[in-house]
């Protein structure tokens, strides 16, 4: 079976999670390659609504393996909450079924605070982010300050990196009226989270190549949509990762040859969450009707999505 990428062709919210859930039975592995818990894929299991933020929606199928790649930024707290929520629905999530990249970046307690400050400084030009720390975590990755999943497994390394980060971060936090964070408190929490996370951690690039060579097929699951891509979207009103096809290669450490087909998901009208240009937005009763009928409220934020034109309508 060939490897398939499911991607959003708009600003996200096209229904990718539902399509991935529908296609998952035809694949052995479902792999996520970018984003964080700012994304939300809504699926239904036996009539029950399930919103997944980090774990690929293929986890709902008991015989499938799911992968969280190095291109993601991982909130350990959100990760374990999602596992507990799934357990409450009778879905067991074990290290045999879920693999996490040792190279994924970790969202730390200062990241959401830094994002709130950033949005505050932008004023009317704010991006409209979820303020869950996604952007600042990717910023630390690019500036080589980031803490990776592998660091959580090495207590001495973890403590040193937390202390180094707080030397800079606390100065900014205090300047904007926040209390300084304590390295010892963060270290204690994240060391324990690292111990819980350890059974799930692998080099996912090596893992996936072994699976491919053994004949296993992969369904690649993206988050957000192409128009939110950090390079190719409506910059600066975009997400902080590569949610187009190229993100698979960097976010999972695979060759472009390992993407055999790309399936773009589009819905009959366009929506977007947050700020940014959207000339076809409907702010009248028609837009309100579309939002109501389409249940257009963000799976992660709960915010109403802006309404857009239907396909074929002139821009």
Buried (B, 14 or more C-beta within 10 A) or exposed (E): EEBBBBBBBBBBBBBBBBBBBEBBEEBBBBBBBBBBBBBBBBBEBEEEEBBBBBBBBBBBBEEBBBBBBBBBBBBBBBBBBBBEBBEEEEBEBEEEBBBBBBBBBBBBBBBBBBBBBBBEEBEEEBBBBBBBBBBBBBBBBEEEBBBBBBBBBEBEBBBBBBEEBBEEBBEEBEEEEBEEBEBEEBBEBBBEBBEEBBEBBBBBBEBBBEBBEEEBBBBBBBBBBBBBBBEBBBEEBBBBBBBBBBBBBBBBBBEEEBBEEBBBBEBEBBBBBBBBEBEBBBEEEEBBEBBEEBEBBBBBBEEBBBBBBEEEEEE
